[in-house]
Each structure stands twice: as C-alpha cells, then as structure tokens.
C-alpha cells in the first residue's frame, strides 16, 4: 500500500526521470500523470471523478483566446527574420559605431534589442545576427569568444523584451494580464541592455585590441545618406513596435489583436524590402505551425500531469515545503531562481513555464508576492536557459552557422560572462522590485469602490463588490457584487381592480 505522503514526490521524480531519459516532454507529462492517476485510483488516494475534468481542460486550452497570440507573434517573427530588415539595421548601425573600439558589439546589442521588440523569437535574432555580423567581427580582429558571446546574449534579450512569447505564456499560467506583464518587463529590458553596453564599454577601455574599430575605408566617412539608410531601417521598426505594443498599453487592442496587427505590419515591411514572396510566407507558416503545435501538445501533457498532481494534494506538498524556507519572500525567491537556473540546463522555457510555474504561483501568492513581479523575474532568469552550457539553444544556433575556425570551446567560454550579467539582473529585480512595479504603479488607476451603478427602479446604487454576511445590517440580502435595497416588512397594498 502506498503512503499518501510519498505519491506527490514520486510523481515529480518520475517526471524528471522520463525527461532525462529523452522522451518527448508532452508525452512524458501525460504518461506520468495518467500512470499515477491509475495508481491513485487503485490505492484510494485519487478519485476517478477528477479525470472527468480532462476533456473540459483540453477544450479550455484549444479555445483560449490569449494563446492565439503565440501563432501571430511567431508568424510575425518568422517573416521579419527573412525580410532583410536585420541586414539593413546591422549594416547601418555598424558603420555609425564602427569608428570606436567595440563599435560592432554596440551595434549588435542595439539591433538585438530592436529585433527582440519586433520579432519576439530568440532563434530569429541569434541566427540572423550571427550570419551577418559574426564573419565581419572575426575578419576585423574581434576575439571569437567576445564575438560569439555578444551575439548570443543580444539574441536572448528577446525573451525579456515585449512582445516576448515567454511573457505571454507566463501571463496565461499566472492568470495575469499580458499587458501588465509587458509593462513590468520594460524596466528589466532597459537594464539588461544597459548592463551589456556597460560591459562592452569597460572591456573597450581595458582591452581595446579585443574589439578594434573598423578601418576607415570599410566604414566610410559619415554622410547624410548613411544616416538616412539607418533611419529607413529604424522608423518602420518603431512603427511596427507601436502597432504591437502601443495598442496593448493604450488598451486599444488585446494581445491577440495586436499580434494580428503585427503580422500585417511584418508583411508590409517585407513588401517594402521586396521580399514578400510565396516561399517566404510558406516557410513562415511552417515554422508557426511547428511551434504552435509543440506549445499546445506540451500544454495538454502538462494539464494531465497537473490535474493528477493537484488531485493528490501535490500543490499543498510543494507549498508546505517551500513555505518553510528561511528568509521569507526573499529566501523563497532566491531558492526558486536557483532551482529554475538548474532546471534550465535540461528543460526548455516552455517546459519550465507549463510544469513548474503552476506549482510555484500559489506559494508566491500566499507569501504576498506580486505575481507580475514574480513572472517577470522568472522570465529574466529563463534567459539563461538559452545561454549556459552545455544545452543552451543560442549556443547551438551559433554553432550551426559559425565556420569551422570558431571552436565550440570558444562559443561556450564566451557565453559565461553574459550568463553572469543575466544573473546580475536577476539579483537586481529581486532586491529592487520597483524595476518592475514602477511601470505598473504609474499606469491608470481605477478604484473599484468608487464605481457606482445606477439601476432604474431600485431606488439605490449597486456597489462593486460587496462581500458581506448573508444578511446586511438593514435586513437586505447581500450577494457578491450586488447589493439590493431592504425588503419591506409588510407587502404593499394591492390596488383595487379597475
């Protein structure tokens, strides 16, 4: 007979073993969940009535309007990856900054931030900038470790800069607004870019030979035609960023609607660069279908696992274990970030979001931690899943497009300082919550208690909300969100018949 207390940790351990063995995540989660569900039914620790909720949960996944933003943003990023926008931006900014030590590195960081704000996908940013800028940086004397590190790091900024797909998924799992998640991520995004730029500045002073300026015959003399070319690449990007993010922040569109606007804008940009062709659209549709299918299957598998895990009181086991961590909320946040940093060696950010976040969110809420701050903090941490050896996907992308002269060892060692800078940002967000909440605190405020709804014929107002006892002091019944006038003690007289 199984002991009730060991089944939740056994489920968690079984999930880890399946994934380490190499089975697909979605099917591993579903298999572990259903297997332990059967064990729970046989041993009397799990009611089969819980499994009747699975079809409704599946329907909730495929009918979730918020998740429609994922294929839109993915399609937008896939088009922009191939439309030539990155080439123009990198060429123009590279020549603008090329006259100073580290100029190309500055250009890569800034263009990576812009691409992150309009594509939302790490693969597109890393591969595009790697193909364009890595040969040039190596040709003109940049250290291979510095060149590969700055390209990989600037590509992973995409995870934090809105409209990041990670923020959409985290908002869905935490039950929070995508717009608030995007607002909360503005501060950390700016800080991350500033930390990267400061690192290049310090290195250029200490060791300028590792990042020499471009020769004058390559960058040319400054003229207005160069500046106009840079603006031609920047202004359409800024317009597209406003279409996607500005409409969300101003409340004019939902994330799904903004994603649809972004797709239209991306197709217009591709047309302006004379790249809007049927092969481009077909490749973008193929990429979008692949990523969206993967996300939905992982969601279905994680739903099977979480339903059984919660039915076994696994959430309470996690909560009881984490609430005992010394240090209160700060101790909890430090532990969680170390835990996620370790998981990121083996799991993709989608897998972490769908498996781990639903277990941690109730504990964070019970500790009084703002879930927007918590979600942005986790997003900042999950940047490292693309960067740290040996399984960082950004490093794999670079290895696939770098020539054989660039050693894998240099790619891995070059990534380490940038992982450290990402962890510095994690610490800043933990100990300076205003870096996230400042943008939320300065948004429009609505006090629910000040809302009064006039209902004709009731002779009173309906307040929002009213959570009182079953009967109010005036004898009127109280229903959450609805306050009715007092009932008369005697019925009104019946008017005589006409």
C-alpha positions in Angstrom: 0.0 0.0 0.0 1.3 3.4 -0.9 1.7 6.1 1.7 -0.3 9.2 0.8 2.7 11.4 1.6 5.1 9.8 -0.9 2.9 9.9 -4.1 3.4 13.6 -5.0 7.2 13.5 -4.7 7.2 10.2 -6.6 5.2 11.9 -9.4 7.7 14.7 -9.6 10.7 12.3 -9.6 9.0 10.1 -12.3 8.6 13.2 -14.5 12.3 14.1 -14.1 13.4 10.5 -14.9 11.2 10.4 -18.0 12.6 13.7 -19.3 16.2 12.8 -18.6 15.7 9.6 -20.5 14.9 11.6 -23.5 11.2 11.0 -24.1 9.3 14.0 -25.6 8.1 16.3 -22.9 4.4 16.4 -23.8 4.0 12.6 -23.9 6.2 12.2 -20.8 4.0 14.5 -18.8 0.8 12.9 -20.0 2.1 9.4 -19.3 3.3 10.1 -15.8 0.1 11.9 -14.9 -2.2 9.1 -16.2 0.0 6.4 -14.7 0.0 7.9 -11.2 -3.7 8.6 -11.6 -4.4 4.9 -12.1 -2.2 4.1 -9.0 -4.1 6.7 -7.0 -7.4 5.2 -8.0 -6.3 1.7 -7.1 -4.9 2.7 -3.8 -7.8 5.0 -2.9 -5.8 8.2 -3.0 -7.3 9.7 -6.1 -10.9 9.8 -7.2 -11.6 8.9 -10.8 -14.2 11.7 -10.9 -11.2 14.1 -11.3 -10.4 12.6 -14.7 -13.8 13.6 -16.0 -12.4 17.2 -16.0 -9.7 16.4 -18.6 -11.9 16.9 -21.7 -13.1 20.3 -20.4 -9.4 21.2 -19.7 -8.4 20.2 -23.2 -11.3 22.3 -24.6 -10.2 25.2 -22.5 -6.7 25.0 -24.0 -7.7 25.0 -27.6 -10.3 27.7 -27.1 -8.1 30.0 -25.1 -8.1 33.4 -27.0 -4.9 34.5 -25.2 -2.9 31.6 -26.7 -3.8 32.8 -30.2 -1.2 35.5 -29.7 1.5 32.8 -29.9 1.0 31.9 -33.6 0.6 35.5 -34.5 3.8 36.6 -32.9 5.6 33.6 -34.2 4.4 34.2 -37.8 5.4 37.9 -37.5 8.9 36.9 -36.3 9.4 34.3 -39.0 8.5 36.9 -41.7 10.8 39.6 -40.3 13.6 37.0 -39.9 13.7 36.7 -43.7 12.7 40.2 -44.9 16.1 41.9 -44.9 15.3 44.3 -42.0 18.1 43.0 -39.8 20.7 43.3 -42.6 19.9 47.0 -43.1 19.9 47.7 -39.4 23.2 45.9 -38.7 24.9 47.4 -41.7 23.8 51.0 -40.9 24.5 50.9 -37.1 27.7 49.0 -37.6 29.0 51.9 -39.8 27.7 54.5 -37.4 29.5 53.0 -34.4 32.3 51.3 -36.3 34.8 54.1 -35.7 35.2 53.4 -31.9 36.5 50.2 -30.2 33.7 47.8 -29.7 31.5 49.6 -32.2 30.3 46.4 -33.8 29.5 45.0 -30.4 27.4 48.1 -29.6 25.6 47.7 -32.9 24.8 44.0 -32.3 23.4 44.8 -28.8 21.2 47.6 -30.0 20.0 45.8 -33.1 19.3 42.7 -31.0 17.1 44.8 -28.7 15.2 46.2 -31.7 14.8 42.8 -33.3 13.6 41.5 -29.9 10.9 44.1 -29.8 9.6 43.2 -33.3 10.2 39.5 -33.7 9.8 38.0 -30.2 11.8 34.9 -31.0 15.4 34.1 -29.9 16.2 31.8 -32.9 15.4 34.5 -35.4 17.6 37.1 -33.7 20.6 34.9 -33.0 20.8 33.2 -36.4 20.2 36.4 -38.3 22.8 38.4 -36.4 25.2 35.5 -36.4 25.1 35.1 -40.1 25.5 38.8 -40.8 27.8 40.1 -38.1 30.0 37.2 -36.9 32.1 36.9 -40.1 32.7 40.7 -40.1 33.6 40.8 -36.4 36.1 37.9 -36.8 37.5 39.4 -40.1 38.4 42.7 -38.4 40.1 41.3 -35.3 37.4 40.7 -32.7 38.0 37.9 -30.2 36.0 34.8 -31.1 34.8 34.5 -27.5 33.6 38.1 -27.4 32.0 38.0 -30.8 30.0 34.8 -30.2 29.1 35.8 -26.6 27.7 39.2 -27.6 25.7 37.8 -30.5 24.2 35.0 -28.3 23.4 37.4 -25.4 21.9 40.1 -27.6 19.7 37.5 -29.2 18.4 36.2 -25.9 17.3 39.7 -24.8 14.3 38.8 -27.0 12.9 36.7 -24.1 12.5 39.7 -21.9 11.7 42.5 -24.3 7.9 42.6 -25.2 6.3 41.1 -27.2 8.2 38.0 -25.9 6.4 34.7 -26.2 7.6 33.8 -22.8 5.7 36.7 -21.2 2.5 35.6 -23.0 2.9 32.0 -21.7 3.7 33.2 -18.1 0.8 35.6 -18.1 -1.5 32.7 -19.0 -0.1 30.4 -16.4 -0.1 33.1 -13.6 -3.6 34.3 -14.6 -2.4 37.8 -15.1 -2.8 40.4 -17.9 -0.4 40.1 -20.8 -0.4 43.9 -21.0 0.7 44.2 -17.3 3.4 41.6 -17.9 4.7 43.6 -20.9 4.7 46.8 -18.8 6.5 45.1 -16.0 9.2 43.9 -18.4 10.1 47.3 -19.7 12.4 48.2 -16.8 14.4 44.9 -16.8 14.7 45.1 -20.6 16.3 48.5 -20.4 18.5 47.4 -17.5 19.7 44.3 -19.4 20.7 46.4 -22.5 22.4 48.9 -20.2 24.4 46.2 -18.4 25.5 44.7 -21.7 26.6 48.1 -23.1 28.4 48.9 -19.9 30.3 45.6 -20.1 31.5 46.4 -23.7 32.5 49.9 -22.6 34.6 48.6 -19.8 36.2 46.0 -22.0 37.0 48.5 -24.7 38.9 50.6 -22.2 40.7 47.7 -20.6 41.5 45.7 -23.7 40.7 47.6 -26.9 42.7 45.1 -29.0 40.0 42.5 -28.4 37.5 44.8 -30.2 39.3 47.1 -32.7 37.4 49.8 -34.6 36.6 49.2 -38.3 39.1 50.6 -40.8 38.0 53.9 -42.3 37.9 52.5 -45.8 35.3 50.0 -44.6 33.0 52.3 -42.6 33.5 55.2 -44.9 33.0 58.9 -44.0 29.9 60.0 -42.2 27.3 61.4 -44.6 23.6 62.0 -44.6 22.9 59.1 -47.0 24.3 56.7 -44.4 22.1 58.3 -41.7 19.0 58.1 -43.9 19.6 54.4 -44.5 19.7 53.7 -40.8 16.5 55.7 -40.3 14.9 53.8 -43.1 15.5 50.7 -41.2 14.6 52.2 -37.8 11.4 54.1 -38.5 9.4 51.2 -39.9 10.5 49.1 -37.0 9.4 51.8 -34.5 6.0 52.0 -36.2 5.6 48.2 -36.0 6.6 48.3 -32.3 3.9 50.8 -31.7 1.4 48.7 -33.6 2.2 45.7 -31.5 2.9 47.2 -28.0 1.4 50.6 -28.1 -2.1 49.4 -28.9 -1.8 46.9 -26.0 -0.5 49.5 -23.5 -3.2 52.0 -24.5 -5.9 49.5 -24.2 -6.9 49.7 -27.9 -6.2 46.0 -28.6 -5.8 42.7 -26.9 -2.5 40.8 -27.3 -4.2 38.6 -29.9 -5.4 41.6 -31.9 -2.1 43.3 -31.6 -0.4 40.1 -32.9 -2.6 40.2 -35.9 -1.7 43.9 -36.5 2.0 42.8 -36.1 1.6 40.2 -38.8 0.1 42.8 -41.2 2.9 45.2 -40.4 5.6 42.5 -40.9 4.1 41.7 -44.3 4.2 45.4 -45.2 7.8 45.6 -44.2 8.7 42.6 -46.2 7.0 44.1 -49.2 9.0 47.4 -48.7 12.1 45.3 -48.8 10.9 43.4 -51.9 11.0 40.1 -50.0 7.2 39.3 -49.7 7.2 36.1 -51.8 5.2 32.9 -51.5 8.2 30.8 -50.5 8.8 33.3 -47.6 5.2 33.0 -46.4 5.2 29.2 -46.8 8.4 28.9 -44.6 6.9 31.3 -42.0 3.7 29.3 -41.9 5.6 26.0 -41.5 7.6 27.5 -38.6 4.5 28.9 -37.0 2.7 25.5 -37.3 5.6 23.7 -35.7 6.0 25.9 -32.7 2.3 26.3 -32.1 1.7 22.6 -32.2 4.5 22.0 -29.8 3.1 24.5 -27.4 -0.4 23.0 -27.5 0.9 19.5 -27.0 3.0 20.5 -24.1 0.0 22.2 -22.6 -2.1 19.1 -23.0 0.5 16.9 -21.4 1.1 19.3 -18.5 -2.7 19.5 -17.9 -2.8 15.7 -17.5 0.1 15.9 -15.0 -1.1 18.9 -13.1 -4.7 17.6 -12.7 -3.5 14.3 -11.1 -0.8 16.1 -9.1 -3.3 18.6 -7.7 -5.8 15.7 -7.0 -3.1 14.0 -4.9 -2.6 17.3 -3.0 0.8 17.7 -4.6 0.3 21.5 -4.7 -0.1 21.5 -0.9 3.1 19.4 -0.6 5.0 21.9 -2.7 3.6 24.8 -0.7 4.3 23.2 2.6 7.9 22.5 1.6 8.6 26.0 0.1 6.9 28.0 2.9 9.4 26.5 5.3 12.4 28.1 3.5 14.1 30.6 5.8 14.2 34.3 4.8 10.6 34.8 4.0 9.7 36.0 0.5 13.3 36.9 -0.4 14.5 33.5 0.7 11.8 31.9 -1.4 12.7 34.0 -4.5 16.4 33.1 -4.2 15.7 29.4 -3.8 13.2 29.4 -6.7 15.7 31.2 -9.0 18.5 28.8 -8.2 16.1 25.9 -8.8 14.9 27.3 -12.2 18.5 28.1 -13.2 19.4 24.5 -12.6 16.3 23.2 -14.4 17.2 25.4 -17.4 20.2 23.2 -18.0 17.8 20.5 -19.1 14.4 22.0 -19.9 13.2 24.5 -22.5 11.5 27.7 -21.3 8.1 26.4 -22.4 8.5 23.3 -20.3 9.5 25.3 -17.3 6.6 27.6 -17.7 4.0 24.8 -18.1 5.4 22.4 -15.5 7.0 24.5 -12.7 5.2 27.8 -12.6 1.7 26.3 -11.7 3.4 24.7 -8.7 5.2 27.9 -7.6 2.5 30.5 -8.2 0.2 29.5 -5.2 3.2 29.7 -2.9 4.3 33.1 -4.2 0.7 34.4 -3.8 0.4 33.1 -0.2 3.7 34.9 0.6 2.2 38.2 -0.7 4.5 38.4 -3.8 3.1 40.3 -6.7 2.7 37.8 -9.5 3.6 40.3 -12.2 6.9 40.9 -10.5 7.3 37.2 -9.9 6.6 36.4 -13.6 9.0 39.0 -15.0 11.6 37.8 -12.5 11.2 34.2 -13.8 11.3 35.4 -17.4 14.6 37.2 -16.7 16.0 34.0 -15.2 14.9 31.8 -18.1 17.1 33.9 -20.4 19.9 31.8 -19.1 18.3 28.6 -20.5 19.4 29.8 -23.9 22.9 30.7 -22.8 24.5 28.4 -20.3 26.5 25.4 -21.5 26.1 22.6 -22.4 22.5 22.8 -23.7 21.9 26.5 -24.4 20.0 26.7 -27.6 21.5 30.1 -28.6 24.9 28.3 -28.5 23.6 25.6 -30.7 22.3 28.2 -33.2 25.7 29.9 -33.3 27.5 26.5 -33.7 25.3 25.7 -36.7 26.1 28.9 -38.6 29.7 29.6 -37.4 32.5 28.4 -39.6 34.9 25.7 -38.5 37.6 28.2 -37.4 35.4 29.1 -34.5 35.9 26.4 -31.8 32.9 25.1 -29.8 35.1 25.7 -26.7 35.3 29.4 -27.6 31.5 29.6 -28.0 30.9 28.1 -24.6 33.5 30.1 -22.7 32.4 33.3 -24.5 28.9 32.8 -23.1 29.9 32.6 -19.4 30.4 36.4 -18.8 27.0 37.1 -20.3 25.3 34.5 -18.2 26.8 36.2 -15.2 25.4 39.5 -16.4 21.9 37.9 -16.7 22.2 36.7 -13.2 23.1 40.2 -12.0 19.8 41.4 -13.5 18.0 38.6 -11.6 19.5 39.9 -8.3 18.6 43.5 -9.2 15.0 42.5 -9.9 14.8 40.6 -6.6 16.2 43.3 -4.4 14.8 46.2 -6.4 11.1 45.3 -7.1 10.4 48.9 -8.4 12.4 48.0 -11.5 9.2 46.0 -12.5 6.4 47.6 -10.5 7.3 51.3 -11.3 5.8 51.0 -14.8 2.7 49.3 -13.3 2.3 51.9 -10.4 2.4 54.8 -12.9 -0.4 53.3 -15.1 -4.1 54.4 -15.0 -5.8 53.5 -11.7 -9.4 52.6 -11.1 -10.7 52.2 -7.6 -13.5 49.5 -7.7 -15.0 51.0 -4.5 -15.6 54.3 -6.4 -17.7 52.6 -9.1 -21.5 53.1 -8.6 -24.0 51.7 -11.0 -27.4 53.3 -11.1 -30.2 50.8 -11.6 -33.6 52.4 -12.5 -36.5 51.2 -10.4 -34.4 50.0 -7.5 -34.1 53.4 -5.8 -30.4 52.8 -5.0 -27.0 52.1 -6.3 -25.1 48.9 -6.9 -21.6 48.9 -5.5 -18.7 46.8 -6.7 -18.2 44.5 -4.9 -19.9 43.6 -1.6 -18.7 40.5 0.2 -20.6 40.7 3.4 -22.5 38.3 5.7 -25.6 36.6 4.3 -27.8 39.3 5.7 -26.9 43.0 5.9 -27.5 45.4 8.8 -30.5 46.8 7.1 -32.0 43.4 6.5 -31.3 43.3 2.8 -29.7 40.1 1.3 -26.1 40.6 0.2 -24.7 38.9 -2.9 -21.1 39.3 -4.0 -21.1 42.2 -6.4 -24.7 43.0 -5.8 -26.5 45.0 -3.1 -30.3 45.1 -3.1 -32.4 47.5 -1.2 -34.1 46.4 2.0 -37.2 44.3 1.7 -40.3 45.8 3.2 -41.6 44.3 6.4 -45.2 44.1 5.0 -46.2 43.6 1.4 -47.5 46.7 -0.4 -51.3 47.0 -0.7 -52.9 45.5 -3.8 -54.5 48.3 -5.9 -58.3 47.9 -6.4 -59.4 46.4 -9.7 -60.4 48.9 -12.3 
